[in-house]
Amino acid sequence: MKATIISRTGSLLEELRSAAEAEGYEVAQALLRKGNQPLSSLLADMGGDLLIVDSAGAEPGDDLVTLEALTRTHPSLAVIMLSTSGDANVLIAAMRAGVREVLQSPPKAGELTDALRHVAQRQQAVPSEAGRGRVIAFMSVKPGSGATVLATNLAYLLATAHQKRTALIDLDFVLAEASFFMSDSHGKTNISEVAKQVSRLDGKLLAASMLNVAPNLFLLAAPDGPEEGYGVTAEQMGRVLEVAREHHDFVVIDLVRTPDATVSMKAIDMADFIFVVLEATVPHLRDLKRSLGILRSLDCPDSKLRLIVNRYDKHVAIELSQIEKTIGLKVDYTIPNSFAEVSESLNTGVLLAKAHPKNPVVRGLREIADELVGKPAGSGHSWIGRLLGEQG
């Protein structure tokens, strides 16, 4: 495993290097940070498995903004942050930014070694990213929040605008709406029937079970009735997702609203990101708090969560700052209301992104797709590169 280390002092830089190497890391970069040099300027060639950042002498908030952007585009990267701040709010903000460990700078004897070992144990428990697509789950906090519309159209954009091989798996066994939103054709088979064949499941069998609804976009439908889906076990679901991500760049999952179902729990555990969809109303906010409580009880880290406020209208909705203050998480995205064209899409079975590519909802989803891929469609510049002022 490879590590990048950044510090303001040469002595601490060497101490951190020695500690990382002692735990089996290959130090690819050991960078000395000068004066008020922004952290972003040192991350242009960021890669590897571990980043150790000494933020002593810097404004923690500035570094955390950069680290959050980095962990979004490199979800498998482990970040250890050193800080002189003892403020609990800094610790909370660091965890939300995707930082795995926060230590005092300089770290106390043994603390750095313990942190490195903890990070290594977690990384060894996760399969290599090579040949492994990202798993993205969508969950509504309340019926009708619009998660299925967002999930299906995001999948379409990943597949067509970015030419990424994308699977959409419908795990909402109650409503099972994804297939109706994406195509007027019935799926070849469904998730329940595939789950019964996990002992011989491979890429070819999975592909044969999916409906090709657009270039690079494949749908694995929910069963016709919820009782059929309830027979799917967590072990079977895990195998289906494992094969799906081996053969796709992205696997987008439409979850049932309550995340504590057995199959949903497995999908949540395997997901790289969970997009939680709500509207800016008091009833949605109440259900959001309940959903977050369930997710956290399932040991789902906040760093996986991405909050989307759907049908957002700043003139009539609860302020985003009020939502963030209430739940202790930031709102990551807002999607505007577009009732007429969305309704037309649902009634015709033609995806909104296909029928109305310039619709404001589609524009919002396109930004999410660009961020997930790491660059805008048709661009050679990475998202992190744009952040860092990369020149092409």
Stockholm file with secondary structure:
# STOCKHOLM 1.0

chainA/1-392         MKATIISRTGSLLEELRSAAEAEGYEVAQALLRKGNQPLSSLLADMGGDLLIVDSAGAEPGDDLVTLEALTRTHPSLAVIMLSTSGDANVLIAAMRAGVREVLQSPPKAGELTDALRHVAQRQQAVPSEAGRGRVIAFMSVKPGSGATVLATNLAYLLATAHQKRTALIDLDFVLAEASFFMSDSHGKTNISEVAKQVSRLDGKLLAASMLNVAPNLFLLAAPDGPEEGYGVTAEQMGRVLEVAREHHDFVVIDLVRTPDATVSMKAIDMADFIFVVLEATVPHLRDLKRSLGILRSLDCPDSKLRLIVNRYDKHVAIELSQIEKTIGLKVDYTIPNSFAEVSESLNTGVLLAKAHPKNPVVRGLREIADELVGKPAGSGHSWIGRLLGEQG
#=GR chainA/1-392 SS CEEEEEESSHHHHHHHHHHHHHTTCEEEEEEECCTTCCGGGGCTTCCSSEEEEECTTSCHHHHHHHHHHHHHHCTTCEEEEEESCCCHHHHHHHHHTTCSEEEESSCCTTHHHHHHHHHHHHHHTSCCSTTCCEEEEEEESSTTSCHHHHHHHHHHHHHHTSCCCEEEEEECTTTCCHHHHHCSSCCSSBHHHHHTTGGGCCHHHHHHHSEEEETTEEEEBCCSSHHHHTTCCHHHHHHHHHHHHHSCSEEEEEECSSTTSHHHHHHHHHCSEEEEEECSSHHHHHHHHHHHHHHHHTTCCGGGEEEEEEEECTTTSCCHHHHHHHHSSCCCEEEECCHHHHHHHHHHTCCHHHHCTTSHHHHHHHHHHHHHHTSCTTCCSCHHHHHTTCCC
#=GC SS_cons         CEEEEEESSHHHHHHHHHHHHHTTCEEEEEEECCTTCCGGGGCTTCCSSEEEEECTTSCHHHHHHHHHHHHHHCTTCEEEEEESCCCHHHHHHHHHTTCSEEEESSCCTTHHHHHHHHHHHHHHTSCCSTTCCEEEEEEESSTTSCHHHHHHHHHHHHHHTSCCCEEEEEECTTTCCHHHHHCSSCCSSBHHHHHTTGGGCCHHHHHHHSEEEETTEEEEBCCSSHHHHTTCCHHHHHHHHHHHHHSCSEEEEEECSSTTSHHHHHHHHHCSEEEEEECSSHHHHHHHHHHHHHHHHTTCCGGGEEEEEEEECTTTSCCHHHHHHHHSSCCCEEEECCHHHHHHHHHHTCCHHHHCTTSHHHHHHHHHHHHHHTSCTTCCSCHHHHHTTCCC
//
